[in-house]
Structures are given as structure tokens and as C-alpha cells.
């Protein structure tokens, strides 16, 4: 929605749609694990980018890739780690 920087690289890299909130800057206080720091604008600093050739071997028939954050309810620092879970096809 507000993230247009990577559009210049669309011919070279691919990113699955982000369906999670910005991964930075979260409070580092244990009792505020879901709160953003007020000093900086929330952003998707943590990303997983793929080449188009890799995207072509992702097996979407078996399962849909999952692109999300880890530790939404837990304080893990000012960044929430992101992960991408997918299945790849064997290419022969």
C-alpha cells in the first residue's frame, strides 16, 4: 500500500504480499510487545525477497506460502522477525 521502493526492482526480484503489520520499530518493554515506538514511523524493514527463477519452483499446489512475523505477542527487540514457509518442487 505505502511501500513503493521495491517496484523499481520488479523485473529482478519478487516479494509475497505482506499481510502482516510493519515489523519495526516495536517497543522493547516486555509489557508493550505490541506497541510501536513513537520516535520512528512503522515500516517493513524486515523482508524476504526472491528471484523470479526461485519463485518458479515454489510448489503452490501442495500448500500456499506463508509470509508472516514471529513473536507478535512477545517482546523480541525492536524488530519482529519475519519468516517465509513454502514448499519447493524438485526440478529434474
N, C-alpha and C positions, 0 to 999 in steps of 0.2 A: 504494500500500500504506500508507505512513505520511503521505501528503500529502493532507490533507483541506481545506486552506484554500479552495481554489477551488470546492468543492462548493456554496457559497452563491451562486455566480455561474453555475451550470449552465444556468439559463434564458437567459442572455445571451451566454456565451462557451463555446467548445469547445477542448479540447486533445487531440491524438492521444496514444495511450498511450505513456508513456515506457518504452522497452525498453533504456535506457542507464543507467549508474551516475550518481549525483549529480555535477553539474558544478562543484561548489565544496566546499571550498577545497583545491585541489591545491598541492603543493609547487612553489616557483619555482626549485628546483635542477635543473639540466639532467639530472643522473644519477638523479633521482627523479620523472620525468614522470608516473608512475602512482600516486604516493603522496599521500595526503591529509595536510594539516597537522593536527597533533594538538590545536591550540588551539581549533578550532571543529568543530562537528558537520557532517558532509557533508550537503549539501542540493541540491535542484534550483532554484537561484536563477535560472538562465537558462532562459527558457521562450518558447514561441511559442503565442500564444492567437489563436483565430479567432472571428469572429462566426458564428452559425449560418447566416446568409444566404450568407456566403462558402463555408462548408462544403458548402452545397447545390450549388455549381457546380464542386466538385472532381470530376474525372473518374477514378473508381476502376476503370472498365472497361479503360482503357489501361494503367495501372500503379498499384500501391499506393503511397501516400505513404510517404516515408522521413523519420523524425524521429530524429535522432541527434546525437552530438557530433563535433567535428573535433579532430584532434590528440591522440588518446588516448595515443600513444606519444611525443609531443613536448611539451616544456615551452612553453606559450603563456601563461604567467601563472597566477594562482591560480584563474581560471575557465576551463573548457573551453567554447569557443563551441559553440552548438547550431545546427542547420540543419533546415529542412523542405523537402524536394523533392517537388513534386507537379505534376500536370497539371490545368489548368482547362478546362472546356468553354466553348465560345463560346455565349453566350446570345443568341438573336435575338428 
